[in-house]
Amino acid sequence: MSEAREEFAERVLSVVERIPVGRVMTYGDIAEFLQQGGPRGVGGVMAREGAAVAWWRVVRANGTLPAHLVIDAQEHWHLERTPLRRGIVDVEGARWWPDSDRLAAR
């Protein structure tokens, strides 16, 4: 893995580690916060390395996840009392945004 790609992955995972219980960010939110990578880039990091963090707290803009992750994610969402609507994350009710001062140095 290139140094730039590794650094981007570390930045993505650092943000994901800070998402509070019961809250979410979208792939696009993370890319926007980091000002790098775009939603697909964040999704790639999550696909390759997301098992090490609370991956169920990072969702698509419509509140869903890839089909193979939904059953496991729903268990976490219910345990964490993540706001849901019709079985998917209510992104507007659950969205979290990091305190930029804490993460600026990352």
Secondary structure, DSSP 4 states (H G I P E B T S, - for coil): --HHHHHHHHHHHHHHHHSPTT-BEEHHHHHHHHTSSHHHHHHHHHHHHGGGS-GGGEE-TTS---HHHHHHHHHHHHHHT--EETTEE-HHHHB----HHHHTT-
